[in-house]
Amino acid sequence: MSGFNWPGLMRVAISAGIRPSDFWALTPAEFEFLLGKTSAGQPLTRRRLDELASAYPDTSKEEANGPD
């Protein structure tokens, strides 16, 4: 289970007038902006970059799927 409420996130996007195909193309930062969770006008600080990296970690297919 991913921990994301995909149906809820889609409802937010669709109610904001975003088409499903555009929803799936959003970056995490863009979606946070849509949700109002941004410090618009502020430069990206190292602390904020670390927060985003923790919230949306990069994983390889092996890490995500586990060993064969």
Biopython code that builds the backbone (N, CA, C, O; Angstrom):
import numpy as np
from Bio.PDB.StructureBuilder import StructureBuilder

atoms = [
    (1, "MET", "N", (0.846, -1.183, 0.000)),
    (1, "MET", "CA", (0.000, 0.000, 0.000)),
    (1, "MET", "C", (0.884, 1.237, 0.000)),
    (1, "MET", "O", (1.877, 1.289, 0.726)),
    (2, "SER", "N", (0.536, 2.231, -0.804)),
    (2, "SER", "CA", (1.412, 3.375, -1.018)),
    (2, "SER", "C", (1.325, 4.443, 0.057)),
    (2, "SER", "O", (2.276, 5.206, 0.225)),
    (3, "GLY", "N", (0.234, 4.527, 0.785)),
    (3, "GLY", "CA", (0.088, 5.578, 1.772)),
    (3, "GLY", "C", (-0.521, 6.848, 1.205)),
    (3, "GLY", "O", (-0.855, 7.762, 1.958)),
    (4, "PHE", "N", (-0.668, 6.917, -0.099)),
    (4, "PHE", "CA", (-1.290, 8.082, -0.723)),
    (4, "PHE", "C", (-2.776, 7.832, -0.916)),
    (4, "PHE", "O", (-3.191, 6.722, -1.249)),
    (5, "ASN", "N", (-3.557, 8.854, -0.708)),
    (5, "ASN", "CA", (-5.000, 8.786, -0.950)),
    (5, "ASN", "C", (-5.230, 9.248, -2.391)),
    (5, "ASN", "O", (-5.654, 10.380, -2.627)),
    (6, "TRP", "N", (-4.947, 8.362, -3.351)),
    (6, "TRP", "CA", (-5.051, 8.742, -4.759)),
    (6, "TRP", "C", (-6.443, 9.240, -5.141)),
    (6, "TRP", "O", (-6.539, 10.253, -5.834)),
    (7, "PRO", "N", (-7.532, 8.578, -4.722)),
    (7, "PRO", "CA", (-8.855, 9.104, -5.078)),
    (7, "PRO", "C", (-9.079, 10.521, -4.537)),
    (7, "PRO", "O", (-9.635, 11.372, -5.231)),
    (8, "GLY", "N", (-8.648, 10.768, -3.304)),
    (8, "GLY", "CA", (-8.798, 12.104, -2.718)),
    (8, "GLY", "C", (-7.968, 13.146, -3.450)),
    (8, "GLY", "O", (-8.424, 14.265, -3.686)),
    (9, "LEU", "N", (-6.737, 12.765, -3.810)),
    (9, "LEU", "CA", (-5.879, 13.692, -4.549)),
    (9, "LEU", "C", (-6.463, 13.995, -5.924)),
    (9, "LEU", "O", (-6.420, 15.135, -6.386)),
    (10, "MET", "N", (-7.009, 12.968, -6.575)),
    (10, "MET", "CA", (-7.648, 13.188, -7.883)),
    (10, "MET", "C", (-8.853, 14.110, -7.751)),
    (10, "MET", "O", (-9.068, 14.970, -8.605)),
    (11, "ARG", "N", (-9.644, 13.942, -6.687)),
    (11, "ARG", "CA", (-10.807, 14.825, -6.488)),
    (11, "ARG", "C", (-10.370, 16.277, -6.345)),
    (11, "ARG", "O", (-10.991, 17.178, -6.910)),
    (12, "VAL", "N", (-9.301, 16.500, -5.590)),
    (12, "VAL", "CA", (-8.780, 17.862, -5.428)),
    (12, "VAL", "C", (-8.377, 18.424, -6.782)),
    (12, "VAL", "O", (-8.729, 19.554, -7.120)),
    (13, "ALA", "N", (-7.649, 17.645, -7.547)),
    (13, "ALA", "CA", (-7.173, 18.114, -8.851)),
    (13, "ALA", "C", (-8.327, 18.381, -9.804)),
    (13, "ALA", "O", (-8.367, 19.422, -10.460)),
    (14, "ILE", "N", (-9.261, 17.451, -9.883)),
    (14, "ILE", "CA", (-10.388, 17.619, -10.809)),
    (14, "ILE", "C", (-11.253, 18.803, -10.392)),
    (14, "ILE", "O", (-11.743, 19.546, -11.242)),
    (15, "SER", "N", (-11.444, 18.980, -9.079)),
    (15, "SER", "CA", (-12.243, 20.126, -8.630)),
    (15, "SER", "C", (-11.533, 21.446, -8.917)),
    (15, "SER", "O", (-12.173, 22.496, -8.989)),
    (16, "ALA", "N", (-10.206, 21.393, -9.079)),
    (16, "ALA", "CA", (-9.449, 22.584, -9.440)),
    (16, "ALA", "C", (-9.392, 22.771, -10.955)),
    (16, "ALA", "O", (-8.752, 23.702, -11.445)),
    (17, "GLY", "N", (-10.067, 21.877, -11.702)),
    (17, "GLY", "CA", (-10.115, 22.004, -13.158)),
    (17, "GLY", "C", (-8.957, 21.339, -13.884)),
    (17, "GLY", "O", (-8.723, 21.610, -15.062)),
    (18, "ILE", "N", (-8.234, 20.474, -13.192)),
    (18, "ILE", "CA", (-7.101, 19.794, -13.810)),
    (18, "ILE", "C", (-7.567, 18.467, -14.399)),
    (18, "ILE", "O", (-8.210, 17.668, -13.719)),
    (19, "ARG", "N", (-7.238, 18.242, -15.665)),
    (19, "ARG", "CA", (-7.593, 16.990, -16.334)),
    (19, "ARG", "C", (-6.760, 15.849, -15.753)),
    (19, "ARG", "O", (-5.633, 16.069, -15.309)),
    (20, "PRO", "N", (-7.305, 14.633, -15.753)),
    (20, "PRO", "CA", (-6.545, 13.496, -15.209)),
    (20, "PRO", "C", (-5.159, 13.343, -15.826)),
    (20, "PRO", "O", (-4.199, 13.064, -15.108)),
    (21, "SER", "N", (-5.034, 13.517, -17.133)),
    (21, "SER", "CA", (-3.712, 13.372, -17.759)),
    (21, "SER", "C", (-2.734, 14.430, -17.244)),
    (21, "SER", "O", (-1.543, 14.157, -17.096)),
    (22, "ASP", "N", (-3.232, 15.623, -16.975)),
    (22, "ASP", "CA", (-2.370, 16.670, -16.423)),
    (22, "ASP", "C", (-2.029, 16.387, -14.963)),
    (22, "ASP", "O", (-0.926, 16.691, -14.508)),
    (23, "PHE", "N", (-2.985, 15.799, -14.226)),
    (23, "PHE", "CA", (-2.729, 15.422, -12.834)),
    (23, "PHE", "C", (-1.528, 14.494, -12.751)),
    (23, "PHE", "O", (-0.638, 14.697, -11.926)),
    (24, "TRP", "N", (-1.501, 13.470, -13.608)),
    (24, "TRP", "CA", (-0.420, 12.493, -13.546)),
    (24, "TRP", "C", (0.908, 13.080, -13.997)),
    (24, "TRP", "O", (1.960, 12.501, -13.724)),
    (25, "ALA", "N", (0.881, 14.215, -14.682)),
    (25, "ALA", "CA", (2.118, 14.863, -15.123)),
    (25, "ALA", "C", (2.655, 15.861, -14.096)),
    (25, "ALA", "O", (3.764, 16.369, -14.262)),
    (26, "LEU", "N", (1.885, 16.154, -13.032)),
    (26, "LEU", "CA", (2.329, 17.110, -12.009)),
    (26, "LEU", "C", (3.533, 16.578, -11.239)),
    (26, "LEU", "O", (3.631, 15.383, -10.960)),
    (27, "THR", "N", (4.438, 17.478, -10.905)),
    (27, "THR", "CA", (5.530, 17.109, -10.002)),
    (27, "THR", "C", (5.009, 17.226, -8.571)),
    (27, "THR", "O", (3.995, 17.886, -8.344)),
    (28, "PRO", "N", (5.674, 16.604, -7.609)),
    (28, "PRO", "CA", (5.244, 16.762, -6.214)),
    (28, "PRO", "C", (5.192, 18.228, -5.779)),
    (28, "PRO", "O", (4.275, 18.626, -5.061)),
    (29, "ALA", "N", (6.161, 19.027, -6.204)),
    (29, "ALA", "CA", (6.168, 20.448, -5.844)),
    (29, "ALA", "C", (4.966, 21.177, -6.444)),
    (29, "ALA", "O", (4.366, 22.030, -5.791)),
    (30, "GLU", "N", (4.616, 20.841, -7.687)),
    (30, "GLU", "CA", (3.457, 21.470, -8.317)),
    (30, "GLU", "C", (2.172, 21.085, -7.603)),
    (30, "GLU", "O", (1.278, 21.916, -7.449)),
    (31, "PHE", "N", (2.068, 19.823, -7.162)),
    (31, "PHE", "CA", (0.859, 19.408, -6.466)),
    (31, "PHE", "C", (0.774, 20.072, -5.099)),
    (31, "PHE", "O", (-0.313, 20.461, -4.673)),
    (32, "GLU", "N", (1.899, 20.208, -4.405)),
    (32, "GLU", "CA", (1.894, 20.922, -3.126)),
    (32, "GLU", "C", (1.450, 22.366, -3.339)),
    (32, "GLU", "O", (0.717, 22.917, -2.518)),
    (33, "PHE", "N", (1.886, 22.975, -4.428)),
    (33, "PHE", "CA", (1.453, 24.338, -4.742)),
    (33, "PHE", "C", (-0.055, 24.376, -4.927)),
    (33, "PHE", "O", (-0.722, 25.278, -4.421)),
    (34, "LEU", "N", (-0.600, 23.393, -5.654)),
    (34, "LEU", "CA", (-2.040, 23.297, -5.868)),
    (34, "LEU", "C", (-2.779, 23.191, -4.534)),
    (34, "LEU", "O", (-3.854, 23.766, -4.368)),
    (35, "LEU", "N", (-2.200, 22.455, -3.587)),
    (35, "LEU", "CA", (-2.812, 22.280, -2.274)),
    (35, "LEU", "C", (-2.589, 23.480, -1.354)),
    (35, "LEU", "O", (-3.132, 23.529, -0.250)),
    (36, "GLY", "N", (-1.791, 24.443, -1.809)),
    (36, "GLY", "CA", (-1.515, 25.613, -0.984)),
    (36, "GLY", "C", (-0.396, 25.386, 0.016)),
    (36, "GLY", "O", (-0.219, 26.180, 0.940)),
    (37, "LYS", "N", (0.358, 24.316, -0.159)),
    (37, "LYS", "CA", (1.446, 23.997, 0.763)),
    (37, "LYS", "C", (2.770, 24.474, 0.188)),
    (37, "LYS", "O", (3.678, 23.675, -0.040)),
    (38, "THR", "N", (2.879, 25.750, -0.042)),
    (38, "THR", "CA", (4.107, 26.262, -0.628)),
    (38, "THR", "C", (4.479, 27.588, -0.008)),
    (38, "THR", "O", (3.643, 28.291, 0.560)),
    (39, "SER", "N", (5.709, 27.904, -0.125)),
    (39, "SER", "CA", (6.170, 29.216, 0.284)),
    (39, "SER", "C", (6.444, 30.003, -0.997)),
    (39, "SER", "O", (7.588, 30.351, -1.293)),
    (40, "ALA", "N", (5.384, 30.276, -1.747)),
    (40, "ALA", "CA", (5.500, 30.953, -3.040)),
    (40, "ALA", "C", (6.289, 32.240, -2.884)),
    (40, "ALA", "O", (6.116, 32.984, -1.919)),
    (41, "GLY", "N", (7.142, 32.483, -3.834)),
    (41, "GLY", "CA", (7.955, 33.687, -3.812)),
    (41, "GLY", "C", (9.240, 33.505, -3.018)),
    (41, "GLY", "O", (10.115, 34.371, -3.057)),
    (42, "GLN", "N", (9.367, 32.409, -2.309)),
    (42, "GLN", "CA", (10.562, 32.131, -1.525)),
    (42, "GLN", "C", (11.516, 31.280, -2.368)),
    (42, "GLN", "O", (11.066, 30.400, -3.102)),
    (43, "PRO", "N", (12.812, 31.528, -2.273)),
    (43, "PRO", "CA", (13.748, 30.660, -2.981)),
    (43, "PRO", "C", (13.786, 29.276, -2.319)),
    (43, "PRO", "O", (13.509, 29.135, -1.128)),
    (44, "LEU", "N", (14.129, 28.280, -3.103)),
    (44, "LEU", "CA", (14.248, 26.924, -2.580)),
    (44, "LEU", "C", (15.506, 26.846, -1.730)),
    (44, "LEU", "O", (16.617, 27.025, -2.229)),
    (45, "THR", "N", (15.325, 26.579, -0.455)),
    (45, "THR", "CA", (16.464, 26.464, 0.456)),
    (45, "THR", "C", (16.909, 25.009, 0.547)),
    (45, "THR", "O", (16.185, 24.102, 0.138)),
    (46, "ARG", "N", (18.083, 24.800, 1.076)),
    (46, "ARG", "CA", (18.581, 23.439, 1.256)),
    (46, "ARG", "C", (17.658, 22.657, 2.188)),
    (46, "ARG", "O", (17.397, 21.474, 1.969)),
    (47, "ARG", "N", (17.165, 23.331, 3.231)),
    (47, "ARG", "CA", (16.257, 22.670, 4.173)),
    (47, "ARG", "C", (14.988, 22.211, 3.459)),
    (47, "ARG", "O", (14.528, 21.088, 3.666)),
    (48, "ARG", "N", (14.418, 23.085, 2.614)),
    (48, "ARG", "CA", (13.191, 22.729, 1.890)),
    (48, "ARG", "C", (13.464, 21.605, 0.901)),
    (48, "ARG", "O", (12.632, 20.714, 0.730)),
    (49, "LEU", "N", (14.627, 21.639, 0.245)),
    (49, "LEU", "CA", (14.998, 20.569, -0.676)),
    (49, "LEU", "C", (15.099, 19.247, 0.079)),
    (49, "LEU", "O", (14.628, 18.218, -0.406)),
    (50, "ASP", "N", (15.709, 19.269, 1.260)),
    (50, "ASP", "CA", (15.799, 18.058, 2.081)),
    (50, "ASP", "C", (14.418, 17.563, 2.492)),
    (50, "ASP", "O", (14.177, 16.356, 2.513)),
    (51, "GLU", "N", (13.500, 18.488, 2.823)),
    (51, "GLU", "CA", (12.134, 18.104, 3.180)),
    (51, "GLU", "C", (11.446, 17.414, 2.004)),
    (51, "GLU", "O", (10.798, 16.382, 2.179)),
    (52, "LEU", "N", (11.586, 17.982, 0.810)),
    (52, "LEU", "CA", (10.981, 17.386, -0.383)),
    (52, "LEU", "C", (11.610, 16.024, -0.690)),
    (52, "LEU", "O", (10.909, 15.082, -1.061)),
    (53, "ALA", "N", (12.936, 15.924, -0.534)),
    (53, "ALA", "CA", (13.615, 14.655, -0.790)),
    (53, "ALA", "C", (13.152, 13.586, 0.197)),
    (53, "ALA", "O", (13.028, 12.417, -0.166)),
    (54, "SER", "N", (12.897, 13.981, 1.437)),
    (54, "SER", "CA", (12.395, 13.018, 2.430)),
    (54, "SER", "C", (10.962, 12.612, 2.126)),
    (54, "SER", "O", (10.597, 11.447, 2.282)),
    (55, "ALA", "N", (10.150, 13.568, 1.695)),
    (55, "ALA", "CA", (8.746, 13.287, 1.399)),
    (55, "ALA", "C", (8.588, 12.459, 0.124)),
    (55, "ALA", "O", (7.659, 11.660, 0.013)),
    (56, "TYR", "N", (9.490, 12.648, -0.836)),
    (56, "TYR", "CA", (9.397, 11.974, -2.134)),
    (56, "TYR", "C", (10.751, 11.364, -2.497)),
    (56, "TYR", "O", (11.409, 11.833, -3.425)),
    (57, "PRO", "N", (11.174, 10.315, -1.769)),
    (57, "PRO", "CA", (12.504, 9.752, -2.015)),
    (57, "PRO", "C", (12.591, 9.063, -3.375)),
    (57, "PRO", "O", (11.630, 8.460, -3.853)),
    (58, "ASP", "N", (13.759, 9.171, -3.975)),
    (58, "ASP", "CA", (14.036, 8.443, -5.211)),
    (58, "ASP", "C", (14.399, 7.021, -4.829)),
    (58, "ASP", "O", (15.207, 6.800, -3.927)),
    (59, "THR", "N", (13.804, 6.060, -5.511)),
    (59, "THR", "CA", (14.157, 4.668, -5.278)),
    (59, "THR", "C", (14.295, 3.974, -6.623)),
    (59, "THR", "O", (13.603, 4.297, -7.589)),
    (60, "SER", "N", (15.198, 3.022, -6.657)),
    (60, "SER", "CA", (15.340, 2.230, -7.877)),
    (60, "SER", "C", (14.267, 1.155, -7.876)),
    (60, "SER", "O", (13.620, 0.914, -6.856)),
    (61, "LYS", "N", (14.083, 0.521, -9.000)),
    (61, "LYS", "CA", (13.082, -0.557, -9.081)),
    (61, "LYS", "C", (13.426, -1.666, -8.089)),
    (61, "LYS", "O", (12.535, -2.249, -7.470)),
    (62, "GLU", "N", (14.729, -1.956, -7.937)),
    (62, "GLU", "CA", (15.139, -3.013, -7.009)),
    (62, "GLU", "C", (14.766, -2.632, -5.583)),
    (62, "GLU", "O", (14.268, -3.469, -4.829)),
    (63, "GLU", "N", (15.001, -1.377, -5.204)),
    (63, "GLU", "CA", (14.682, -0.932, -3.851)),
    (63, "GLU", "C", (13.177, -0.949, -3.618)),
    (63, "GLU", "O", (12.716, -1.335, -2.543)),
    (64, "ALA", "N", (12.417, -0.535, -4.615)),
    (64, "ALA", "CA", (10.967, -0.462, -4.476)),
    (64, "ALA", "C", (10.333, -1.849, -4.444)),
    (64, "ALA", "O", (9.362, -2.067, -3.720)),
    (65, "ASN", "N", (10.874, -2.792, -5.223)),
    (65, "ASN", "CA", (10.274, -4.120, -5.339)),
    (65, "ASN", "C", (10.922, -5.150, -4.417)),
    (65, "ASN", "O", (10.363, -6.229, -4.221)),
    (66, "GLY", "N", (12.057, -4.849, -3.863)),
    (66, "GLY", "CA", (12.756, -5.807, -3.028)),
    (66, "GLY", "C", (13.574, -6.773, -3.868)),
    (66, "GLY", "O", (13.517, -6.740, -5.097)),
    (67, "PRO", "N", (14.322, -7.619, -3.213)),
    (67, "PRO", "CA", (15.165, -8.572, -3.973)),
    (67, "PRO", "C", (14.317, -9.616, -4.689)),
    (67, "PRO", "O", (13.196, -9.928, -4.288)),
    (68, "ASP", "N", (14.899, -10.142, -5.767)),
    (68, "ASP", "CA", (14.193, -11.186, -6.549)),
    (68, "ASP", "C", (14.112, -12.471, -5.808)),
    (68, "ASP", "O", (13.555, -13.444, -6.318)),
]
sb = StructureBuilder()
sb.init_structure("model")
sb.init_model(0)
sb.init_chain("A")
sb.init_seg("    ")
for serial, (resi, resn, name, xyz) in enumerate(atoms, 1):
    if name == "N":
        sb.init_residue(resn, " ", resi, " ")
    sb.init_atom(name, np.array(xyz, "f"), 0.0, 1.0, " ", f" {name:<3s}", serial, name[0])
structure = sb.get_structure()
